[in-house]
Amino acid sequence: MAGENNHALVFGASGNVGWGVVDQLLSNYPAPGTFSQVTALVNRPFRLEDSFWPLDQTTIPGLQLVSGIDLVEGTVESVSELLRSKVKDIENVTHVFYFGARYVTATHCNTDKSLLRPPVYKSEPDPKEEARVTRRMLEVGLSALNQLSPKLQFVVFPSGTKEYGIHIPDGLFKAPYVESMGPLPEGSQDSINYPGMRAALTKASEGRQWTWCDIRPDAVVSLTCHVGSSLQPLRECSSAQIGFVPNGSAFNLTAHWANYLSLYALVEGKGAKVPFPGTLKAYDSLYNEASADIIARCSIWAALHPEKVGGGHAFNIADQAKAESMRERWPRLAAYFGLQGIAPSEDPNVLKPSEYIAKHGTVLEKVGIKSSPVFKSEFLDSYGYYLDFDRHLSLEKVKKAGFTEELDPNQSWFRAFDRYRQAEMIPG
């Protein structure tokens, strides 16, 4: 419940949704005084002056930024000692938002804005090993908190639409997806992270006063890479929602398209026609995307209402219940940059966004922009090719539970683009 002694601990605070959770907490969502402290945990280097969080407000919760919390290499003992020594009032943590990196681990990141470049990541090539490592990361974090934070009340964990099999060609279930769908075919769950993470949460919460829930937004599944001019399947996936990340991230579709469309406008000129990077089938498929803002708000709301959502329940989340297509969205996104967004090109030689950026990237440098660093941006090109089936989510369950907020997804995209402009990562 809301109270002046609530202390939020956010894992993965420099990532897309983790950044959004901290931003919403510091913006006093849902009301001033709900949280007295916010602790932002990150692994790779990150500075408050580069965060673009609302630090200049007169009334915000106390904020501490703690870096060097490595759940991949750390043990329960080492992570416990780090949290005990680095996190002020760790014993008073009441709510945990677990948005730590699940698929990749940063090994380097240059935080000098004038020299921004993509961080170097290490990823697991074997999906089953990736799932094992991801589960262990969560187990280490939860075990440490069970030792250190006796006042813990709630843990929010994010999954995604791989729970509905969107990584399986042509999908598995018929949209709209509802939380009761499943399970996936035998063997399919071994290569995704969420079942193991749910099992870890169930075990760690046994006999404890805290409970948890699963927040489930749509996901972009990066299952393709370029081999010559063709697209070949891969087993590497990640989620990507609408959002802003100030220091580079993996699989960030918003930053990828911001780089591409701003560069396209510089090279081709305002008013130029820019085809949707994908197929006509994908252009017309239905979906309802989730912004970091709506995921953060729903996560905070859920954490404050354990009596409604606790016990490991899953809740779909999106900016709005209405399903739309890229035929509706792409022209609006292109117009933000002064371009005309049109249907996909039939030219097989048309450059995909990452190829276009590689060819013309020096144009951004000439105007003093280094672009927003996106790791594995080439995988994001698969968005318009692989996801060519309806995959919209039903929001009936979360609305019945009491979270009824919606956002205009167009404005969510524009708000994220605005933030990249304010950070001087794309041209103004």
C-alpha positions as CSV (number, residue, x, y, z in Angstrom):
1,M,0.0,0.0,0.0
2,A,1.0,3.6,-0.4
3,G,3.0,5.1,2.4
4,E,5.8,7.4,3.3
5,N,8.2,4.5,4.1
6,N,7.9,2.6,0.7
7,H,11.4,1.9,-0.7
8,A,11.5,0.8,-4.4
9,L,14.5,-1.2,-5.7
10,V,14.7,-1.3,-9.5
11,F,17.0,-3.8,-11.2
12,G,18.1,-2.9,-14.7
13,A,17.4,0.8,-14.2
14,S,19.5,1.8,-17.3
15,G,17.4,-0.4,-19.6
16,N,14.3,0.5,-21.5
17,V,11.6,-0.4,-19.0
18,G,13.8,-0.1,-15.9
19,W,14.6,3.5,-16.9
20,G,10.9,4.1,-17.3
21,V,10.0,2.7,-13.9
22,V,12.5,5.0,-12.2
23,D,11.2,7.9,-14.3
24,Q,7.7,7.3,-13.2
25,L,8.6,6.9,-9.6
26,L,10.6,10.1,-9.6
27,S,7.6,11.8,-11.3
28,N,5.6,10.8,-8.2
29,Y,3.4,8.2,-9.9
30,P,0.8,7.4,-8.7
31,A,0.9,10.3,-6.2
32,P,3.4,12.4,-4.3
33,G,4.6,10.6,-1.1
34,T,3.8,7.1,-2.3
35,F,7.5,6.2,-2.2
36,S,10.1,7.8,0.0
37,Q,13.1,6.1,-1.6
38,V,14.1,4.8,-5.0
39,T,17.2,2.8,-5.5
40,A,18.3,2.3,-9.2
41,L,20.5,-0.7,-9.7
42,V,22.7,-1.1,-12.8
43,N,25.6,-3.2,-13.9
44,R,27.3,-1.1,-16.5
45,P,28.5,2.4,-15.7
46,F,25.8,5.0,-15.6
47,R,25.8,8.6,-14.3
48,L,22.9,10.6,-12.9
49,E,23.8,13.6,-14.9
50,D,23.3,11.5,-18.1
51,S,20.1,9.8,-16.9
52,F,17.5,12.5,-18.1
53,W,15.4,11.6,-15.1
54,P,13.4,14.5,-13.6
55,L,15.9,15.3,-10.9
56,D,15.1,19.0,-10.8
57,Q,11.6,18.6,-9.3
58,T,11.1,20.1,-5.8
59,T,9.4,17.0,-4.4
60,I,10.8,13.7,-5.5
61,P,11.6,10.5,-3.6
62,G,15.2,10.2,-2.4
63,L,17.2,8.6,-5.2
64,Q,20.4,6.5,-5.1
65,L,22.1,5.1,-8.1
66,V,24.1,1.9,-7.5
67,S,26.3,0.4,-10.3
68,G,28.3,-2.8,-10.5
69,I,25.6,-5.2,-9.4
70,D,26.4,-8.2,-11.6
71,L,23.9,-11.0,-11.2
72,V,25.5,-13.1,-14.0
73,E,28.9,-13.6,-12.4
74,G,27.9,-12.9,-8.8
75,T,27.0,-15.4,-6.1
76,V,24.4,-15.0,-3.4
77,E,27.1,-14.1,-0.9
78,S,28.9,-11.6,-3.1
79,V,25.7,-9.9,-4.3
80,S,24.4,-9.8,-0.7
81,E,27.6,-8.1,0.4
82,L,27.4,-5.6,-2.5
83,L,23.8,-4.7,-1.7
84,R,24.5,-4.5,2.0
85,S,27.5,-2.2,1.5
86,K,26.1,0.0,-1.4
87,V,22.4,0.3,-0.9
88,K,21.4,2.6,1.9
89,D,18.5,1.2,3.9
90,I,18.5,-2.1,2.0
91,E,16.7,-3.5,5.1
92,N,13.8,-1.2,4.3
93,V,13.2,-2.2,0.7
94,T,9.4,-2.8,0.2
95,H,8.9,-3.2,-3.5
96,V,11.2,-4.7,-6.2
97,F,10.9,-4.1,-9.9
98,Y,13.0,-6.8,-11.7
99,F,13.9,-5.5,-15.2
100,G,17.5,-6.8,-15.2
101,A,18.9,-7.7,-18.6
102,R,17.8,-11.2,-19.3
103,Y,19.4,-12.0,-22.6
104,V,22.8,-10.2,-22.8
105,T,25.4,-8.9,-20.4
106,A,27.2,-5.6,-20.9
107,T,30.9,-5.9,-20.8
108,H,31.7,-2.3,-21.8
109,C,30.0,1.0,-22.3
110,N,31.4,4.4,-23.0
111,T,29.3,6.9,-21.0
112,D,30.8,10.0,-22.6
113,K,27.9,11.4,-24.7
114,S,30.3,12.9,-27.2
115,L,31.8,9.5,-27.9
116,L,28.7,7.3,-27.6
117,R,29.0,4.0,-29.2
118,P,27.2,0.7,-28.8
119,P,28.2,-1.3,-25.7
120,V,29.9,-4.7,-26.2
121,Y,27.6,-7.5,-25.1
122,K,28.1,-11.2,-24.5
123,S,25.2,-13.3,-25.3
124,E,24.5,-17.0,-24.8
125,P,24.3,-18.9,-28.2
126,D,22.4,-21.8,-26.7
127,P,18.8,-20.8,-25.7
128,K,18.6,-23.5,-23.0
129,E,21.8,-22.2,-21.5
130,E,20.5,-18.7,-21.7
131,A,17.4,-19.7,-19.9
132,R,19.5,-21.4,-17.2
133,V,21.7,-18.3,-16.7
134,T,18.7,-16.0,-16.6
135,R,16.9,-18.1,-14.0
136,R,20.1,-18.2,-11.9
137,M,20.4,-14.4,-12.1
138,L,17.0,-14.0,-10.6
139,E,17.6,-16.7,-8.0
140,V,20.7,-14.9,-6.8
141,G,18.9,-11.5,-6.6
142,L,15.9,-13.0,-4.7
143,S,18.1,-15.0,-2.3
144,A,20.1,-11.9,-1.4
145,L,16.9,-9.9,-0.8
146,N,15.4,-12.6,1.3
147,Q,18.5,-12.2,3.6
148,L,18.6,-8.4,3.5
149,S,15.1,-7.0,3.1
150,P,12.6,-8.4,5.7
151,K,10.1,-5.7,4.8
152,L,9.8,-6.8,1.2
153,Q,6.1,-6.8,0.1
154,F,6.1,-7.3,-3.7
155,V,8.2,-8.2,-6.7
156,V,7.2,-7.3,-10.3
157,F,8.6,-9.5,-13.0
158,P,8.2,-8.9,-16.8
159,S,7.6,-11.7,-19.3
160,G,6.4,-11.3,-22.9
161,T,4.5,-12.7,-25.8
162,K,6.9,-15.6,-26.3
163,E,4.6,-17.1,-23.7
164,Y,2.1,-17.2,-26.6
165,G,4.5,-18.7,-29.0
166,I,5.2,-15.7,-31.2
167,H,8.8,-17.0,-31.7
168,I,7.2,-20.0,-33.5
169,P,6.7,-19.4,-37.2
170,D,3.2,-18.2,-38.0
171,G,2.4,-18.0,-34.3
172,L,0.7,-20.6,-32.2
173,F,-2.5,-19.2,-30.8
174,K,-5.1,-17.0,-32.4
175,A,-5.1,-13.4,-31.3
176,P,-6.3,-11.7,-29.2
177,Y,-3.9,-13.4,-26.7
178,V,-5.3,-14.0,-23.2
179,E,-3.3,-15.0,-20.2
180,S,-5.0,-18.4,-19.9
181,M,-3.5,-19.6,-23.2
182,G,-1.0,-22.3,-23.1
183,P,1.1,-24.2,-22.3
184,L,3.5,-24.2,-25.2
185,P,4.2,-27.5,-27.0
186,E,6.6,-29.9,-25.2
187,G,10.2,-28.8,-25.6
188,S,9.3,-25.2,-26.5
189,Q,9.4,-23.9,-23.0
190,D,13.0,-25.1,-22.4
191,S,14.4,-22.4,-24.7
192,I,12.5,-19.5,-23.2
193,N,13.4,-17.7,-20.0
194,Y,10.0,-17.1,-18.4
195,P,9.0,-20.5,-17.0
196,G,12.2,-20.8,-15.1
197,M,11.9,-17.3,-13.7
198,R,8.4,-18.0,-12.5
199,A,9.6,-21.1,-10.8
200,A,12.3,-19.1,-9.1
201,L,9.9,-16.5,-7.9
202,T,7.4,-19.2,-6.6
203,K,10.2,-21.0,-4.7
204,A,11.8,-17.8,-3.3
205,S,8.4,-16.4,-2.0
206,E,7.4,-19.6,-0.2
207,G,6.8,-18.9,3.4
208,R,7.5,-15.2,3.0
209,Q,5.3,-12.2,3.4
210,W,6.0,-11.0,-0.1
211,T,4.2,-12.0,-3.3
212,W,4.7,-11.3,-7.0
213,C,3.1,-10.9,-10.4
214,D,4.0,-11.2,-14.1
215,I,3.5,-8.1,-16.4
216,R,3.3,-9.2,-20.0
217,P,3.8,-6.7,-22.9
218,D,4.1,-7.5,-26.6
219,A,7.6,-8.4,-27.6
220,V,9.7,-8.0,-30.7
221,V,11.3,-11.3,-31.5
222,S,14.7,-11.1,-33.3
223,L,14.8,-14.4,-35.0
224,T,16.6,-13.4,-38.2
225,C,19.9,-12.2,-39.6
226,H,21.1,-11.1,-43.0
227,V,22.9,-13.7,-45.1
228,G,23.5,-12.1,-48.4
229,S,20.1,-10.7,-49.3
230,S,18.1,-13.3,-47.5
231,L,16.8,-13.6,-44.0
232,Q,17.7,-16.7,-42.0
233,P,16.3,-18.0,-38.7
234,L,18.2,-17.6,-35.5
235,R,17.4,-18.6,-31.9
236,E,18.2,-15.2,-30.4
237,C,15.3,-13.1,-29.1
238,S,14.6,-10.1,-27.1
239,S,11.8,-7.8,-26.2
240,A,11.7,-4.2,-27.3
241,Q,9.0,-1.7,-26.3
242,I,8.5,2.0,-27.1
243,G,10.9,3.9,-24.9
244,F,14.0,6.0,-24.3
245,V,17.4,4.8,-23.1
246,P,20.1,7.5,-22.6
247,N,23.2,5.3,-22.8
248,G,22.6,2.7,-25.5
249,S,20.9,-0.6,-25.3
250,A,20.2,-3.9,-27.0
251,F,17.3,-4.5,-29.3
252,N,15.8,-1.0,-29.0
253,L,13.4,-0.6,-31.9
254,T,12.5,3.0,-30.9
255,A,16.2,4.1,-31.0
256,H,16.8,2.1,-34.2
257,W,13.9,3.7,-36.1
258,A,14.7,7.2,-34.6
259,N,18.2,6.8,-36.1
260,Y,16.9,5.6,-39.4
261,L,14.1,8.1,-40.0
262,S,16.1,11.1,-38.8
263,L,19.0,10.1,-41.1
264,Y,16.6,9.4,-44.0
265,A,15.2,12.9,-43.7
266,L,18.7,14.4,-43.8
267,V,19.8,12.4,-46.8
268,E,16.6,12.2,-48.9
269,G,15.1,15.6,-47.8
270,K,11.9,16.5,-46.0
271,G,8.8,15.2,-47.7
272,A,10.5,12.2,-49.1
273,K,8.6,8.9,-49.2
274,V,10.0,6.2,-46.9
275,P,8.6,2.7,-47.3
276,F,7.9,0.5,-44.3
277,P,10.8,-1.8,-43.8
278,G,9.1,-5.1,-44.1
279,T,6.4,-7.1,-46.0
280,L,2.9,-6.1,-46.9
281,K,1.6,-8.9,-44.7
282,A,3.5,-7.5,-41.7
283,Y,2.3,-4.0,-42.5
284,D,-1.3,-5.1,-42.1
285,S,-0.9,-7.4,-39.1
286,L,-2.7,-6.4,-36.0
287,Y,-0.9,-5.7,-32.7
288,N,-1.0,-3.4,-29.7
289,E,2.4,-2.2,-28.5
290,A,3.4,-1.2,-25.0
291,S,5.5,1.8,-24.1
292,A,7.9,1.8,-21.2
293,D,5.6,4.4,-19.6
294,I,2.6,2.2,-19.5
295,I,4.6,-0.9,-18.5
296,A,6.1,1.2,-15.7
297,R,2.8,2.5,-14.5
298,C,1.1,-0.9,-14.5
299,S,4.1,-2.4,-12.7
300,I,3.9,0.3,-10.0
301,W,0.2,0.0,-9.7
302,A,0.5,-3.8,-9.4
303,A,3.2,-3.6,-6.7
304,L,0.9,-1.4,-4.6
305,H,-2.1,-3.8,-5.0
306,P,-0.9,-7.3,-3.9
307,E,-4.4,-8.3,-2.8
308,K,-5.6,-7.9,-6.4
309,V,-2.7,-9.2,-8.5
310,G,-0.4,-11.2,-6.2
311,G,0.2,-15.0,-6.2
312,G,2.1,-15.1,-9.5
313,H,-0.8,-13.9,-11.7
314,A,0.1,-12.8,-15.3
315,F,-1.3,-9.6,-16.8
316,N,-1.1,-8.5,-20.4
317,I,-0.3,-4.8,-20.9
318,A,-0.3,-2.4,-23.8
319,D,-0.8,1.3,-24.4
320,Q,-4.4,0.6,-25.5
321,A,-6.8,-2.3,-25.9
322,K,-7.5,-1.4,-29.5
323,A,-5.5,-3.4,-32.0
324,E,-3.9,-1.4,-34.9
325,S,-1.4,-2.1,-37.7
326,M,1.7,-0.5,-39.1
327,R,-0.4,0.7,-42.0
328,E,-1.9,3.1,-39.4
329,R,1.3,3.7,-37.3
330,W,4.1,4.0,-39.9
331,P,2.8,7.2,-41.6
332,R,2.5,8.9,-38.2
333,L,6.0,7.9,-37.2
334,A,7.5,9.1,-40.5
335,A,5.5,12.4,-40.3
336,Y,7.3,13.2,-37.0
337,F,10.5,13.4,-39.1
338,G,8.9,15.3,-41.9
339,L,8.6,12.2,-44.2
340,Q,5.8,10.4,-45.9
341,G,5.5,6.9,-44.6
342,I,4.2,4.5,-47.3
343,A,3.6,0.8,-47.8
344,P,6.6,-1.6,-48.2
345,S,8.6,-1.4,-51.4
346,E,8.6,-4.3,-53.9
347,D,12.2,-3.6,-54.7
348,P,14.2,-6.6,-53.4
349,N,17.3,-4.5,-53.2
350,V,15.9,-1.7,-51.0
351,L,18.2,-1.1,-48.0
352,K,17.0,-2.2,-44.7
353,P,17.3,0.4,-41.8
354,S,20.6,-0.9,-40.4
355,E,22.1,-1.1,-44.0
356,Y,20.9,2.5,-44.7
357,I,22.5,3.7,-41.4
358,A,25.7,2.0,-42.2
359,K,25.8,3.5,-45.7
360,H,24.9,7.1,-44.7
361,G,26.0,7.3,-41.0
362,T,28.6,10.0,-41.7
363,V,25.8,12.4,-42.5
364,L,24.8,12.4,-38.9
365,E,28.4,13.0,-37.8
366,K,28.6,16.0,-40.1
367,V,25.7,17.7,-38.2
368,G,27.2,16.8,-34.9
369,I,25.0,13.8,-34.1
370,K,26.5,10.4,-33.1
371,S,23.1,8.7,-33.0
372,S,21.6,6.6,-30.2
373,P,23.8,3.5,-29.9
374,V,21.8,0.3,-30.5
375,F,23.4,-3.1,-30.1
376,K,22.4,-5.6,-32.8
377,S,20.3,-3.1,-34.7
378,E,20.5,-5.4,-37.7
379,F,18.3,-7.9,-35.9
380,L,15.6,-5.3,-35.4
381,D,15.3,-5.1,-39.2
382,S,13.4,-8.4,-38.9
383,Y,10.5,-6.7,-37.2
384,G,8.7,-6.0,-40.4
385,Y,9.5,-9.4,-41.9
386,Y,9.0,-12.0,-39.2
387,L,6.1,-10.6,-37.3
388,D,3.6,-10.9,-40.1
389,F,0.6,-12.3,-38.1
390,D,-2.0,-10.8,-35.8
391,R,-0.6,-10.8,-32.2
392,H,-2.6,-8.3,-30.2
393,L,-3.3,-8.8,-26.6
394,S,-6.5,-8.8,-24.6
395,L,-6.4,-6.3,-21.7
396,E,-9.6,-7.5,-20.1
397,K,-7.9,-9.2,-17.1
398,V,-5.7,-6.2,-16.1
399,K,-8.7,-3.8,-16.5
400,K,-10.9,-6.0,-14.4
401,A,-8.2,-6.1,-11.7
402,G,-8.3,-2.3,-11.6
403,F,-5.6,-0.9,-13.9
404,T,-7.6,1.0,-16.6
405,E,-5.1,3.6,-17.8
406,E,-4.4,3.8,-21.5
407,L,-2.0,6.0,-23.5
408,D,-2.1,7.0,-27.2
409,P,0.6,4.9,-28.7
410,N,1.4,7.5,-31.3
411,Q,2.1,10.0,-28.5
412,S,4.2,7.3,-26.8
413,W,6.4,7.1,-29.9
414,F,6.6,10.9,-30.2
415,R,7.5,11.2,-26.5
416,A,10.3,8.8,-26.9
417,F,11.6,10.6,-30.0
418,D,11.4,13.9,-28.2
419,R,13.6,12.5,-25.4
420,Y,16.2,11.3,-28.0
421,R,16.2,14.8,-29.4
422,Q,16.6,16.4,-26.0
423,A,19.5,14.1,-25.4
424,E,21.0,15.2,-28.7
425,M,21.0,11.6,-30.0
426,I,19.0,12.5,-33.1
427,P,18.8,15.8,-35.0
428,G,16.4,18.4,-33.6
